[in-house]
Amino acid sequence: MKDAFGIPQSLLVLGGTSEIGLATARRLVARRTRTVWLAGRPSPALDRSARQLLDLGAEVRTVAFDALDPESHEAALGKVFAEGDIDMVLLAFGVLGDQAHDEREPLNAVRVAQTNYTGAVSAGLISARALQAQGHGSLVVLSSVAGERARRANFIYGSSKAGLDAFAQGLGDALHGTGVHVMVVRPGFVRSRMTEGMEEAPLATTPEAVATAIELGLRRRSETVWVPGALRVVMSALRHLPRGVFRRLPV
Ligand SMILES: NC(=O)c1ccc[n+]([C@@H]2O[C@H](COP(=O)([O-])OP(=O)(O)OC[C@H]3O[C@@H](n4cnc5c(N)ncnc54)[C@H](OP(=O)(O)O)[C@@H]3O)[C@@H](O)[C@H]2O)c1
């Protein structure tokens, strides 16, 4: 169960090596979280992630999870929920892709869409059902400002995040009043493995700042969290720009 401040005792991170996911897990373990499940593709990095949280005093378990294999999701997530209640599921997996390359190789673009969108539809629905059966818990979904308005420079990733974002909002409405809370998190440019070597966008932030915003969102039971918060206003303005103007912006 979460404590009176909304901090979960047990956490499941889907995308167990994600830098944002791990920063969030570290922050929550430093509060009151005791049990962490890291779900991801088996790798030395997944083992290292588990050890990092173990060293902080958490009880950590890993489970094999591949977003691109939705048929395996029931079994993988079923195994986790069968071991006990999960107070928070963090949907942290995703790939950025390489827009220019993926435009030329549509099957690569499909992988981006399948990982970020259909993989999340499957894992999100299964997690939501399990949380609903418990009668409590939060599903925290890492969306992105990229989904707010598709940009020429990354519309494949952006469209997958737009789909994910709309899905998570609808799921949140479907679960309203059930005791299960869905929180959509929209970070801007985060300095992580995903963006390594890329030119930084304005208002760039860190995995730790996203983790702090997630903790605050849990305490407030927010439905939408922007990181940094100023992006809410910036994106609201960008979203309403006429198409011809938006197209000419260097974004
Ligand atoms: N970094 C940013 O600027 C930024 C901004 C906004 C939103 N986000 C979103 O935040 C989330 C976390 O990103 P991050 O910055 O923490 O990036 P990251 O460190 O690169 O983490 C990405 C995670 O996705 C996992 N993943 C990729 N394909 C998978 C698959 N088929 N099955 C299971 N897991 C898979 C990776 O696992 P492996 O170790 O197996 O590759 C890794 O755990 C992503 O959804 C991303 O789109 C990031």
Ligand as a Chemical Component Dictionary entry (heavy atoms), coordinates in Angstrom:
data_LIG
# 
_chem_comp.id                   LIG 
_chem_comp.type                 NON-POLYMER 
_chem_comp.pdbx_formal_charge   0 
_chem_comp.three_letter_code    LIG 
# 
loop_
_chem_comp_atom.comp_id 
_chem_comp_atom.atom_id 
_chem_comp_atom.alt_atom_id 
_chem_comp_atom.type_symbol 
_chem_comp_atom.charge 
_chem_comp_atom.model_Cartn_x 
_chem_comp_atom.model_Cartn_y 
_chem_comp_atom.model_Cartn_z 
_chem_comp_atom.pdbx_ordinal 
LIG N1  N1  N 0  15.377 11.046 -22.739 1  
LIG C1  C1  C 0  14.473 11.915 -23.140 2  
LIG O1  O1  O 0  14.799 13.017 -23.632 3  
LIG C2  C2  C 0  13.008 11.612 -22.970 4  
LIG C3  C3  C 0  12.090 12.681 -23.076 5  
LIG C4  C4  C 0  10.735 12.425 -22.945 6  
LIG C5  C5  C 0  10.302 11.125 -22.733 7  
LIG N2  N2  N 1  11.201 10.105 -22.648 8  
LIG C6  C6  C 0  10.690 8.751  -22.476 9  
LIG O2  O2  O 0  11.065 8.274  -21.198 10 
LIG C7  C7  C 0  11.205 6.841  -21.263 11 
LIG C8  C8  C 0  12.566 6.461  -20.677 12 
LIG O3  O3  O 0  13.595 7.076  -21.432 13 
LIG P1  P1  P 0  15.090 7.226  -20.896 14 
LIG O4  O4  O 0  15.507 8.618  -21.144 15 
LIG O5  O5  O -1 15.191 6.663  -19.533 16 
LIG O6  O6  O 0  15.850 6.330  -21.961 17 
LIG P2  P2  P 0  16.745 4.997  -21.819 18 
LIG O7  O7  O 0  17.653 5.107  -20.644 19 
LIG O8  O8  O 0  17.304 4.790  -23.177 20 
LIG O9  O9  O 0  15.663 3.871  -21.484 21 
LIG C9  C9  C 0  14.877 3.263  -22.469 22 
LIG C10 C10 C 0  14.389 1.954  -21.899 23 
LIG O10 O10 O 0  13.520 1.308  -22.852 24 
LIG C11 C11 C 0  13.867 -0.057 -22.861 25 
LIG N3  N3  N 0  13.428 -0.731 -24.080 26 
LIG C12 C12 C 0  13.653 -0.374 -25.369 27 
LIG N4  N4  N 0  13.092 -1.283 -26.198 28 
LIG C13 C13 C 0  12.514 -2.221 -25.387 29 
LIG C14 C14 C 0  11.799 -3.401 -25.640 30 
LIG N5  N5  N 0  11.546 -3.849 -26.887 31 
LIG N6  N6  N 0  11.350 -4.123 -24.597 32 
LIG C15 C15 C 0  11.597 -3.723 -23.320 33 
LIG N7  N7  N 0  12.267 -2.609 -23.021 34 
LIG C16 C16 C 0  12.730 -1.865 -24.044 35 
LIG C17 C17 C 0  15.374 -0.060 -22.719 36 
LIG O11 O11 O 0  15.800 -1.361 -22.377 37 
LIG P3  P3  P 0  17.169 -2.059 -22.960 38 
LIG O12 O12 O 0  18.194 -1.847 -21.891 39 
LIG O13 O13 O 0  16.785 -3.488 -23.135 40 
LIG O14 O14 O 0  17.497 -1.369 -24.254 41 
LIG C18 C18 C 0  15.497 0.949  -21.586 42 
LIG O15 O15 O 0  15.217 0.324  -20.355 43 
LIG C19 C19 C 0  11.031 6.449  -22.742 44 
LIG O16 O16 O 0  9.694  6.055  -22.941 45 
LIG C20 C20 C 0  11.268 7.762  -23.466 46 
LIG O17 O17 O 0  10.586 7.796  -24.706 47 
LIG C21 C21 C 0  12.557 10.321 -22.744 48 
# 
loop_
_chem_comp_bond.comp_id 
_chem_comp_bond.atom_id_1 
_chem_comp_bond.atom_id_2 
_chem_comp_bond.value_order 
_chem_comp_bond.pdbx_ordinal 
LIG N1  C1  SING 1  
LIG C1  O1  DOUB 2  
LIG C1  C2  SING 3  
LIG C2  C3  SING 4  
LIG C2  C21 DOUB 5  
LIG C3  C4  DOUB 6  
LIG C4  C5  SING 7  
LIG C5  N2  DOUB 8  
LIG N2  C6  SING 9  
LIG N2  C21 SING 10 
LIG C6  O2  SING 11 
LIG C6  C20 SING 12 
LIG O2  C7  SING 13 
LIG C7  C8  SING 14 
LIG C7  C19 SING 15 
LIG C8  O3  SING 16 
LIG O3  P1  SING 17 
LIG P1  O4  DOUB 18 
LIG P1  O5  SING 19 
LIG P1  O6  SING 20 
LIG O6  P2  SING 21 
LIG P2  O7  DOUB 22 
LIG P2  O8  SING 23 
LIG P2  O9  SING 24 
LIG O9  C9  SING 25 
LIG C9  C10 SING 26 
LIG C10 O10 SING 27 
LIG C10 C18 SING 28 
LIG O10 C11 SING 29 
LIG C11 N3  SING 30 
LIG C11 C17 SING 31 
LIG N3  C12 SING 32 
LIG N3  C16 SING 33 
LIG C12 N4  DOUB 34 
LIG N4  C13 SING 35 
LIG C13 C14 SING 36 
LIG C13 C16 DOUB 37 
LIG C14 N5  SING 38 
LIG C14 N6  DOUB 39 
LIG N6  C15 SING 40 
LIG C15 N7  DOUB 41 
LIG N7  C16 SING 42 
LIG C17 O11 SING 43 
LIG C17 C18 SING 44 
LIG O11 P3  SING 45 
LIG P3  O12 DOUB 46 
LIG P3  O13 SING 47 
LIG P3  O14 SING 48 
LIG C18 O15 SING 49 
LIG C19 O16 SING 50 
LIG C19 C20 SING 51 
LIG C20 O17 SING 52 
# 
